[in-house]
Amino acid sequence: MKLKLITLTALLSLSSLACANQWYFNKLDVDQNGTIDVEEFKQNTKGWMDKKDIQDQAQRTKLNQNGFNKIDTNKDSKISFEEYEANKKKKNKNKKNKKKS
């Protein structure tokens, strides 16, 4: 019985995470075409770069391009939900590994 409850709890947690990822992806997908293009990506990173006080336009451009290319694994100039979610999972895994170290 405990194993079933733990399994159900884990599945609900994963389901909640997937829903949250989909919700945030949809928020970033301004034109709602099912993908995030480089301009939508730039809109999303603007606030982060402002908080980090990154003023240099060349540096902003480089960070945007590198970040976009890292997530756009099939290199079609669009980030699909699958690519976005895979990147989130990879980042979460890396965070967990760093905490263990």
Number of C-alpha atoms within 10 A of each C-alpha: 6 7 8 9 10 11 12 12 12 12 12 12 12 12 12 12 13 13 12 12 16 16 12 11 20 17 14 18 20 16 12 11 10 15 21 25 20 18 11 17 19 19 13 15 16 14 11 11 16 11 9 9 9 13 10 8 9 10 12 17 12 11 15 21 14 12 15 20 17 14 19 21 16 12 11 10 14 20 26 21 17 13 17 19 18 14 16 14 12 12 12 12 11 11 11 11 10 9 7 6 5
